[in-house]
Amino acid sequence: MSDIAMIRAAAARLEGHVRRTPLLSSPFLDEIAGRRVLVKPECLQHTGSFKYRGGRAAVSALEPELRARGVIAFSSGNHAQGVALAARQFGVPAVIIMPADAPRMKIDNTRALGAEVVLYDRAGGESREEIGAALTEARGLTLIKPYDEPQVIAGQGTCGLEIAEQVRAAGVERADVLVCCGGGGLTSGVALALEAEAPGLRVRPCEPEGFDDVARSLKEGRIVENAQTSGGICDAIVTPRPGDLTFPILQRLCGPGLVVSEDEALQAMALAFARLKLVAEPGGAVALAAALLRPEAVEGDAVICVITGGNVDAALFRHALERHGDA
């Protein structure tokens, strides 16, 4: 299991490689939310999302001989790019298994980073696990899971270390920290980091309607699955269920989950662009949507939210701005 020592060790390995993203604010967003809003824009991270933290942490933790054989990952796009860049930086092969219906930009970017992309029919029920198992055995690759992997969780937790330091400088001691949540790698990593470094902050997982497995799992006290595993515009955080490693951490450290509509995610994208000049993808904007558009569900005079990614196709981003351009 990941712990604060592993997160700090990951931070040391990532020093000089990962971008330290800022903590941004806007009086316009404060007015909408009715409280102070601080935004952590991981959309500015290498590859356009927080996933580079976990990808780099996991690849860098491998024994050199094992790493040299290459790595393999499953991803709809952001984990794919994070692992692909990390592998390229270490000069090792990377194979990424991606759903054929993933956003074209994410597929193209992963290939551009030097990874071999293998597409599968997610909607048709084709198994990425079976494809991955065959490739792993044939080539001697090491699987880097997108969230249920201790070193990935540790790498994502470095975002939490930064938040803890930044909120101290901002004079915030107690607040909800809203994190866009799929399988729970970032959410659990941030929660572990804040438990040690800023215990007055409470992490809240944020999800889109229809894919709120974490919120429902926390409410029921057991892991429950989504009825569907694809579809919707928040592809970056669409997962079947919380992770076996992440859920116990979420259950112990997080407050109740928050759920927003896809249209609210689009509105948050437009607001992030208008007020912070940030490009956010729908799945990366659900935490900001919860902070701004569901303020009654948040506690405290301040709220911190993480924009987890900005890898959005131009047509969808244009749609968000056209729909909510008066934000």
N, C-alpha and C positions, 0 to 999 in steps of 0.2 A: 504493500500500500504506500501511496505517496504521503509524505509528511513535510513539515517545514524545513527539516534539514535537507531533504531532497530538492525542495524548491530553491533553497539558498545555493545549493551546489549547482543546480541548473542555471541560476542567475550568474554565477561565476563563469560558467562555460559560454554563456550567451553574451557576456560583456564584450562590447566592441563589434558585435554582429547584429544584435536585435536593435531596433529603434526604440528609444524611450519616448513614447507618445505623450503629448501634453495633457493637461486637464483644462478644458475650455469652458467658457461661460458666455452668456448673452442676456442682457436685461430683458429682451423680448421674450426669450424662453422662460425666464423667471416669472414674468407677468402671466404667461399662459398657465404655468404650473401652480402659481400661487406660492411658490417657495424658491429658494436658491437651487439652480440646476447646474451641476458640474458634469461635463461630458468628456469621457475618455475615448478618443477617436482611434481605435485600432484599425480603422479603415486606412490609416496612414502608415501602417506597418508594412514591412517588405511583403510582397505578393498581395497586398491589399486586404489582409486580415490577420487576426491574432494567431492563426494557425501556424505561421512561421515559427513562433516561439516553441510550440510543442514539437514540430517537425525537426527543428534544429536541435532541441534538447535530446530527443530520442536518437537521432543519427549520431550526434556527438558522444553519446553515452555508450555506443557499441564498441566492443573490442575491435581494434584495427583489422585483424584478419577476417572477422565476421563481416564487418562493414564493407570490406573490399569486394565481397561477393555480390553486394547489391541489396536493395531494399524493395519492398512491395507494400502498397497501401490501397485501401478502398476509400473512395471519396466522390462526392458530387461536385467537388471543385476547389474549395478553399484548403482543406487538408492536402489535397492532391498537389496544389501549387507550393504549399509550405514544405512538404517532403521533397518535391522535385527540386526546389532551389537548394535545400540543405544537401541533398545528394550531389547536386552539381558542384557545390562549393567544396565538398570532400572528394570530388572526382570519382564517384562510384555510380553504378547503374541504378536506375529507379524504374520500376514498373508500377503504373497506377491503373487500377480497375475502376472505371467510371460508368455511371448509367448513360445510356445513349440519349436520354432525354435531359441530361444536364445542360445548363446554359452553354451555348456554343463558345462564348468568350472564355469560359473556364476551361473547356476542353482544349481550345487553341493555345491558351496561355500555358497550360501544363505541358503540352508538346513543345512549345517554344522554349521552355526551361530545360529541355533535353530528356524528358521522361518518355518512356514507351507507354502509350495509352492503349488500354484494352477496354473496349466498350461492351456493355452487356444490356440485355433487355429487362430492365427493372419492372416495368409495367406488366410484362409478359410472364413474370415469375422466374426468370433465369437467376441462378444463384451465384452471386459474386464470391461467396465463400468457397464453392466448389471450383470455380475458375482459379481463385487465388491459391487454393491448396495444391492444385495440379502444377501451377507455375512455380510455387515455392519449392515443391519437392524436386521438380525437374532442374531448377537452376540454383538451388541452395540459397534462396533469398531469405531475408529477415522481414517478417510482417511488422509494420508499424500501424497499430490500430488508431482510429481517429480520436477516440476519447477513453476507451477502457484499457489504458496502458499507463503504468505508473510514471514513466519518464515524460510522456506527453502531458499528463496532468501536472507534473512538476514544472514543465516548461510554460504551460498556460498560467500557472500560479505566479510566475514572475510579473505578470500584469498586476496581480494583487499587491505585490511588494511595492510597485511603483505607485499604485493608488494610495496605499497607506502613507507613504512618504509625502505625496502631493497633498492629501487632505490635511495632514498636519500643518503643512505650510499655508494652507488655505484657512486654517482655524476651525476646521470641522471635526468634532469629536464623536458625534452620534448622527447616523443617517442610514437610510436604506441604500444599498448598492444594487442597482438593477442590471442584470446580465442576460443577454440573449442566450437561450439554452436549447441545445439539441440533445446530445447524449450526456452532457453534463461535465465534459472535461474542463472547460474554462470556468464554469460556475463553481465546481468543486475545488479547483486549484486556487481560484481567487478567495473562496471561503476559508481554505486552510491558511493562506497567507494572512488574511485579515484577522483570523482567530489569534494568531501570534503577534501581529504587528499593530492592529487597530481593532481591538475587541469591541469598541463602541459602534462599529459598523456592522449592519446585518445584510447579508446577501439575499436577493429575491430573484429566482429564476423567472424569465419572461419568454412566452411562447405565443405562436399564432393559433387562432381558433382552428379546431380540427386536428391539431398536432400538439395537444397539450398534455402529453403523457407524463411529463415531470410534475406538473401542477396536480394532476389527478393522483399520481403515485404518492406524492407527499400528503395529500388529503386522506387517502385511504390507508396509508402506512404500509404499502406493499407496492411492488413494481407492477404496473399495468401497461398494456400496449395500446398503440394507436390502431384504429380500425383500418386505416390505409397507410401505406408507406411511401407514397409519391403523390405528386399533384400539388397545386397551390404555387404561390409565388415566393414563398419563404424557404426555398430549397436548401439554403445553407444550414438550416437548423431542423430539417425534417429527418427524424430518426424513428425507428420502430418503438423504442422503449429506452428508459434510462439505462446506463451501464451498470453491470454488476459491481464494479469498483467504485463508480461515482455515486450511485444512489445512497449507500450508507453515509457518505460524507454529506451529501445534500440533506439527508434526513436529520443528521445530527446538528448541522450548522446553519441551514437556510430557513428563512421565513416562508410563508405561503407563496406559491407561484402566482404570477400575474399573466392574464391571457388577453390578447388584443385581436382585433379583426385585421384582415388583410388591408382594408381601406385605411385603417388607422396607421398601419405600417407605411403605406404610401404617403399619407399626410406627414408623418414624421420625416420621411425622406425629403419631402419638399421643404419642411421647416429647417432641417439640418443644412440644406443647400442655401436657403434664403438667409438664415441667421448666423450660420457658422462657416459657410462656403465649403461644406463637406459633401462628398458623394457617398451615400450609404446604399447598400442593397436592402431589399425588403427584410430578409432574415436578420440582417445586422442592425435594423432600425426598430425592432419591436420593443427593446428596452426604453429607448427614447419615447416611443409611442405611449408606453405605459406611464412614464414619468409625466408627460405633457397632457395626455388625454384620459388617463384614469387616476387623477391626483388624489381622489378620495380613498384609494386603496394603498396609498403610500403614507408613511409616518415620518414626522420630523420637520424641522425648518429648512432642511436641505436634502437633496437627493443626488446621488451619483449614478450615472448610467454609462454603459459601455456600448459604443457603436462598434460592433464586432467585425464588420466587413463592408467593403465598398465595391465588390466585383459584380456589377450589374450591367446587363446589356443596355445599349443606348436606347433601344425602343421602349423598354420598360421604364427606364429613368425618365425619358421624355413623357411617358404616360403619367408618371407620378407628378411631374411638374405641371402638365396640362390640367390634370384633375384638381390639383391643390395649389395652383400657381399663385393664388392670392394669400398664401400662408404668411 
